[in-house]
Amino acid sequence: MHMLPSGSNRLSSPRRPLRRLSAELIAIVLAKVAFFALLGWYLTAHYPRPDTHPAAIEHLLAPSASITPETKP
């Protein structure tokens, strides 16, 4: 019988570097996502938030109260 010990080692040895490489790539992608999320939060946190109370929206959408000469009796 002819045994190939190097063949069995050859199949199992590339797995570890590929697993390590994939773990490193996943870590890099997650770090970039976290970085850009924090950067976006930091850049938008300093802008004032608009008033969204119903009274403020009603005031913005209400027709103007200016009186024109055409509407006078």
Backbone torsions as a table, in degrees:
resi	resn	phi	psi	omega
1	MET	NA	141.5	-178.7
2	HIS	-108.9	118.5	-179.5
3	MET	-105.2	142.6	178.7
4	LEU	-115.5	86.9	-179.7
5	PRO	-68.5	-29.0	-179.2
6	SER	-72.3	-28.4	179.5
7	GLY	-66.9	-39.6	179.7
8	SER	-71.6	-33.6	176.9
9	ASN	-70.8	-33.3	-178.4
10	ARG	-66.8	-33.1	179.9
11	LEU	-74.4	-34.2	-176.1
12	SER	-90.4	-20.4	-176.6
13	SER	-73.5	-35.7	179.4
14	PRO	-70.5	-16.0	-177.6
15	ARG	-64.9	-42.9	-176.4
16	ARG	-66.1	-46.7	177.7
17	PRO	-64.2	-34.8	178.2
18	LEU	-69.2	-38.7	178.5
19	ARG	-66.1	-41.6	178.7
20	ARG	-65.8	-42.8	179.2
21	LEU	-63.3	-43.4	179.6
22	SER	-65.5	-38.1	177.4
23	ALA	-64.9	-40.4	178.2
24	GLU	-65.9	-41.3	179.1
25	LEU	-65.5	-40.3	177.3
26	ILE	-63.9	-41.4	178.5
27	ALA	-63.7	-40.3	179.0
28	ILE	-64.9	-43.9	179.9
29	VAL	-63.8	-43.6	178.7
30	LEU	-64.7	-38.3	177.5
31	ALA	-64.7	-40.0	178.3
32	LYS	-66.7	-41.7	178.2
33	VAL	-61.8	-44.4	178.6
34	ALA	-63.7	-41.4	-179.9
35	PHE	-62.6	-47.4	-178.0
36	PHE	-70.4	-30.7	175.4
37	ALA	-66.4	-44.4	177.9
38	LEU	-66.0	-38.6	178.3
39	LEU	-64.2	-44.4	177.5
40	GLY	-63.3	-41.5	177.3
41	TRP	-62.8	-43.6	-178.4
42	TYR	-63.8	-41.7	-177.8
43	LEU	-71.6	-31.7	-177.9
44	THR	-94.4	-12.5	-177.2
45	ALA	-70.9	-22.2	-175.0
46	HIS	-89.4	-6.8	177.8
47	TYR	-81.5	138.7	178.7
48	PRO	-68.7	141.7	179.5
49	ARG	-84.1	139.0	179.6
50	PRO	-71.4	153.5	178.5
51	ASP	-76.2	118.1	-176.9
52	THR	-113.3	20.1	175.9
53	HIS	-68.1	150.1	-178.1
54	PRO	-57.2	-36.1	-179.7
55	ALA	-66.2	-38.3	179.3
56	ALA	-68.0	-39.7	178.1
57	ILE	-66.4	-41.0	179.0
58	GLU	-63.0	-40.0	178.9
59	HIS	-64.8	-39.4	-180.0
60	LEU	-69.8	-34.4	-176.1
61	LEU	-91.7	-8.7	-177.6
62	ALA	-70.5	147.7	176.7
63	PRO	-67.2	153.9	-177.3
64	SER	-67.7	148.8	-176.7
65	ALA	-97.5	12.2	-179.6
66	SER	-70.3	141.8	-178.4
67	ILE	-100.0	124.3	178.4
68	THR	-100.1	159.0	179.3
69	PRO	-59.2	-27.7	-179.4
70	GLU	-69.0	-29.0	-176.0
71	THR	-87.9	-10.1	178.9
72	LYS	-73.9	143.1	179.7
73	PRO	-75.3	NA	NA
